[in-house]
């Protein structure tokens, strides 16, 4: 384990020193939040402006919704080393004048992604948040749309992957159009997170949110 920890520490140091996209993004400031103990890995798109400023992943309203989906509080999310975050790009790509942020520069994943994943042998559950992470991880298994990929989440669960929409407020309308996500997927996610962290299942929360009747895959 010590050798793995040393290898990961060295790699994280290289990532945080990376300036490969300097000049094409506002300011390189790589944000990666993993440890050798990481069992739950969250893979989103790229840091937003608030994350860029804080240096911590999901320090925004999206993070509040994600933590609710997972059934963990703020202290657990940042304090439990078994929860890690590594987006498809580690730096804020800038704000698109047409709305939202620019997509993650593919160069980041090409440089670092495989190396990082290879140094995280304890990961058992990977949350693929959004289409970019899903395409990278699932390859030919990805469906024509993000909605279809998420709808077929049971196909990917045995391999330890869970495709999800981004928890951004921009997807609130998507959640309303696709109520099955909160009925089927969220209870499974909470159960898996609770199992991996050795915590009680949040059955009472499921009942309060109308999710008690959801079925879990074997």
C-alpha positions in Angstrom: 0.0 0.0 0.0 2.8 2.4 0.8 4.3 2.0 -2.7 0.9 2.7 -4.2 0.5 5.8 -2.0 3.9 7.1 -3.0 3.1 6.5 -6.7 -0.2 8.4 -6.4 1.3 11.2 -4.4 3.9 11.7 -7.1 1.3 11.6 -9.9 -0.9 14.1 -8.1 2.1 16.4 -7.8 2.6 16.2 -11.6 -1.0 16.9 -12.3 -1.1 19.9 -10.0 2.0 21.3 -11.7 0.6 20.7 -15.2 0.3 23.8 -17.5 -0.3 21.9 -20.8 -3.4 24.0 -21.5 -2.0 27.4 -20.5 -3.1 30.0 -23.0 -6.2 28.1 -24.1 -8.0 28.2 -20.7 -8.3 31.2 -18.3 -5.8 30.0 -15.7 -4.4 26.5 -15.0 -5.3 25.3 -11.5 -5.8 21.5 -11.6 -8.3 20.2 -9.0 -8.1 16.5 -8.2 -9.3 14.9 -5.0 -8.3 11.3 -4.6 -6.4 9.1 -2.2 -5.2 5.4 -2.2 -8.3 4.6 -0.1 -10.7 6.0 -2.7 -13.5 3.4 -3.2 -16.1 5.8 -4.8 -14.8 7.8 -7.6 -16.8 10.7 -9.0 -16.0 11.6 -12.6 -17.6 14.8 -13.9 -16.9 17.2 -16.7 -14.5 19.9 -15.4 -14.3 22.3 -12.5 -16.6 25.3 -12.6 -15.6 28.8 -11.7 -16.4 28.3 -8.0 -14.4 25.1 -7.8 -11.5 26.8 -9.6 -11.5 29.5 -6.9 -11.9 27.1 -3.9 -9.6 24.3 -5.1 -12.2 21.8 -3.9 -14.6 19.8 -6.2 -18.3 20.4 -6.1 -18.3 23.4 -3.8 -21.4 24.8 -5.4 -25.1 24.1 -5.7 -24.3 21.1 -8.0 -22.3 19.6 -5.1 -25.3 20.0 -2.7 -27.5 18.1 -5.1 -24.9 15.4 -5.7 -24.4 14.9 -2.0 -28.1 14.6 -1.5 -28.2 11.9 -4.3 -25.4 10.0 -2.6 -26.9 10.3 0.9 -23.8 11.9 2.4 -23.3 15.2 4.2 -20.7 17.9 3.5 -18.3 16.6 6.2 -18.4 13.0 4.9 -18.0 14.1 1.3 -14.7 16.0 2.0 -13.5 14.1 5.1 -13.9 10.5 4.1 -10.8 9.5 2.0 -12.9 6.7 0.4 -14.7 9.3 -1.7 -12.7 10.8 -4.5 -13.3 13.2 -7.4 -11.4 13.3 -10.7 -13.2 15.1 -13.6 -12.4 14.6 -17.2 -10.4 17.8 -17.2 -8.8 19.1 -14.0 -8.9 22.9 -14.8 -11.8 25.3 -15.3 -12.1 25.6 -19.1 -13.8 29.0 -19.1 -17.3 30.3 -19.5 -19.0 30.0 -22.9 -20.6 33.3 -23.9 -23.5 31.3 -25.2 -24.2 29.9 -21.8 -22.5 27.4 -19.4 -18.9 26.5 -19.4 -16.8 25.3 -22.3 -16.3 21.5 -22.6 -13.3 19.8 -21.0 -10.2 20.0 -23.2 -9.6 16.4 -24.4 -5.8 16.9 -23.9 -6.2 16.6 -20.1 -7.7 13.1 -20.3 -5.2 12.1 -22.9 -2.3 13.1 -20.6 -3.5 12.0 -17.2 -6.7 9.9 -17.1 -5.3 6.3 -17.6 -2.4 7.0 -15.4 -4.6 8.2 -12.6 -7.1 5.4 -12.8 -4.3 2.9 -12.7 -3.1 4.2 -9.4 -6.6 3.9 -7.7 -6.9 0.1 -7.3 -9.5 0.3 -4.4 -12.2 1.9 -6.6 -15.4 -0.2 -6.6 -18.0 2.4 -7.8 -17.4 5.1 -10.4 -20.1 7.7 -10.9 -20.0 8.8 -14.5 -21.5 12.3 -14.3 -22.4 13.5 -17.7 -21.8 12.5 -21.3 -18.0 13.2 -21.5 -17.2 10.8 -18.6 -19.6 8.2 -19.9 -18.1 8.2 -23.4 -14.6 7.9 -22.0 -15.3 5.0 -19.6 -18.0 3.1 -21.4 -16.6 3.3 -25.0 -18.8 1.4 -27.4 -21.2 0.6 -24.6 -22.4 4.2 -24.5 -25.8 4.9 -26.0 -26.7 7.5 -28.6 -27.8 10.0 -25.9 -26.9 10.7 -22.3 -30.6 9.9 -21.3 -30.4 6.5 -23.0 -27.1 5.7 -21.3 -28.4 6.6 -17.9 -31.7 4.7 -18.6 -29.6 1.6 -19.2 -27.6 2.0 -15.9 -28.3 -1.6 -14.9 -26.2 -2.8 -17.8 -23.1 -1.0 -16.3 -23.6 -1.6 -12.6 -22.0 -5.0 -12.5 -18.7 -3.5 -13.8 -18.9 -0.8 -11.1 -20.0 2.1 -13.3 -23.1 4.3 -12.7 -23.9 6.8 -15.5 -25.7 9.9 -14.2 -26.8 13.3 -15.4 -24.9 16.2 -14.1 -26.4 17.6 -10.8 -26.4 21.1 -12.2 -29.5 23.3 -11.8 -29.5 23.3 -15.6 -30.7 19.6 -15.5 -33.7 20.3 -13.2 -36.0 20.2 -16.3 -34.4 16.9 -17.3 -35.1 15.4 -13.9 -38.7 16.5 -14.1 -39.0 14.8 -17.6 -37.3 11.7 -16.3 -38.8 10.9 -12.9 -37.5 7.3 -13.1 -34.0 8.6 -12.3 -35.0 9.5 -8.7 -37.3 6.6 -8.4 -34.8 3.9 -9.6 -31.3 5.2 -9.6 -31.0 7.3 -6.5 -32.0 4.5 -4.1 -29.5 2.2 -5.7 -26.8 4.9 -5.5 -27.5 5.5 -1.8 -27.4 1.9 -1.0 -24.1 1.3 -2.8 -22.5 4.4 -1.1 -23.8 3.2 2.3 -22.4 -0.3 1.7 -19.0 1.0 0.6 -18.7 3.5 3.5 -20.0 1.0 6.0 -23.0 3.2 6.9 -26.7 2.4 7.6 -28.9 2.4 4.5 -31.1 5.6 4.3 -34.4 3.7 4.1 -36.2 6.5 6.0 -35.0 9.1 3.5 -36.2 6.9 0.7 -39.7 6.8 2.2 -39.8 10.5 2.7 -38.9 11.1 -0.9 -41.3 8.5 -2.3 -38.5 6.2 -3.3 -39.2 3.2 -0.9 -40.6 1.0 -3.6 -37.6 1.1 -6.0 -36.1 -2.1 -7.0 -32.4 -2.8 -6.8 -30.4 -5.0 -9.2 -29.1 -8.2 -7.8 
